[in-house]
Amino acid sequence: MKFLVCSALFFLASSAAFSQDHSHSAVNPVAVNLINPEGQSVGTAFLSPSSTGVKITLDIKNLPPGAHSIHIHQHALCEPPDFKSAGSHFDAPEHAHGAHPAGDIPDFSLIVGPNGTAHASAIAPYVTLGSDDHSVFSNGGTAIIIHAAAGATGSAAPPRIACGAITKPS
């Protein structure tokens, strides 16, 4: 009898774990094409939900080697050559995450190798893929910006070398 009870509990736990894994794989990531100032593709960012924000998986090519900062900016506009059309860092009204704008990705630098490629993932903890004020789809969408170097933000931020418009899939 004890064996039957243990077997039944194991089966129920296995079924629950399988259904949870299956539900996560059913969510399609949002693909964002990244372009350089010449309008050429330099890779793709894939956005998917995470329990702690939005996971951004980057597949980069043809960027300068070194450390680069990335942020989510307020407009889904990527007009070359300077990408100023994307606006400043995305922020949500009445944010509750301290001094950081919602578009910040803390403690992350994109490291591009000597061959101009990078494959990395980061969590953007202050945004969602939902329909709330913190959603990357707010106000028609936002943009991912890659800066020429890691470090400073605001008016001291390094030049913008890549941009990708984040819009809600149809």
Residue pairs with C-beta under 8 A, 6 or more apart in sequence:
27 48
27 49
28 169
29 46
29 47
29 48
29 57
30 46
30 47
30 48
30 129
30 166
30 169
31 44
31 45
31 46
32 44
32 45
32 46
32 47
32 144
32 164
32 165
32 166
33 41
33 44
33 164
34 41
34 42
34 43
34 44
34 45
34 60
34 144
34 146
34 162
34 163
34 164
35 41
35 42
35 78
35 80
35 162
35 163
35 164
36 42
36 62
36 63
36 80
36 161
36 162
37 80
37 81
37 82
37 83
37 161
38 80
38 81
39 80
40 62
42 60
42 61
42 62
42 63
42 162
43 58
43 59
43 60
43 61
43 62
43 63
43 118
43 162
44 58
44 59
44 164
45 56
45 57
45 58
45 59
45 144
45 164
46 56
46 57
46 58
46 59
47 54
47 55
47 56
47 129
47 136
47 166
48 54
48 55
48 57
48 129
49 55
49 128
49 129
50 123
52 123
52 125
53 123
53 124
53 125
53 126
53 127
53 128
54 123
54 124
54 127
54 128
54 129
54 136
55 121
55 122
55 123
55 124
56 70
56 105
56 121
56 122
56 123
56 124
56 144
57 120
57 121
58 70
58 110
58 118
58 119
58 120
58 121
58 122
59 118
59 119
60 110
60 112
60 116
60 117
60 118
60 119
60 120
60 146
61 116
61 117
62 116
62 117
63 112
63 116
63 117
63 118
63 146
63 161
63 162
64 112
64 116
64 148
64 161
65 112
65 113
65 114
65 115
65 116
66 111
66 112
66 149
67 109
67 110
67 111
67 112
67 149
67 150
68 109
68 110
68 111
68 112
68 146
68 147
68 148
68 149
68 150
68 161
69 105
69 108
69 109
69 110
69 146
69 147
69 149
69 150
69 151
69 153
69 157
69 158
70 105
70 108
70 110
70 122
70 144
70 145
70 146
70 147
71 89
71 90
71 103
71 104
71 105
71 144
71 145
71 147
71 153
72 89
72 90
72 102
72 103
72 105
72 124
72 127
72 136
72 142
72 143
72 144
72 145
72 166
73 86
73 87
73 88
73 89
73 90
73 103
73 142
73 143
73 144
73 145
74 86
74 87
74 88
74 89
74 90
74 91
74 103
74 139
74 142
74 143
75 85
75 86
75 87
75 139
75 140
75 141
75 142
75 143
76 86
76 140
76 141
76 142
76 143
76 165
76 166
76 167
77 85
77 86
77 87
77 143
77 165
78 85
78 86
78 143
78 163
78 164
78 165
79 85
80 163
82 159
82 160
83 143
83 145
83 160
83 162
83 163
84 160
86 142
86 143
86 145
86 160
86 163
88 101
88 154
89 101
89 102
89 103
89 104
89 153
90 101
90 102
90 103
90 127
90 136
90 138
90 142
91 101
91 102
91 103
92 102
92 126
92 127
92 132
92 133
92 134
92 138
93 133
94 133
95 101
95 102
95 126
95 134
97 125
97 126
100 106
100 126
101 126
102 126
102 127
102 134
103 124
103 126
103 127
103 142
104 124
104 126
104 153
105 122
105 123
105 124
105 125
106 125
108 122
109 150
110 118
110 120
110 122
110 146
110 150
111 118
111 120
112 118
124 136
126 134
127 134
127 135
127 136
128 134
128 135
128 136
129 135
129 136
129 137
131 137
132 138
136 142
136 166
137 166
137 167
137 168
140 167
141 165
141 166
141 167
141 168
142 166
143 163
143 164
143 165
143 166
144 163
144 164
144 166
145 160
145 162
145 163
146 160
146 161
146 162
146 163
147 157
147 158
147 159
147 160
147 161
148 158
148 159
148 160
148 161
149 158
150 158
151 158
152 158
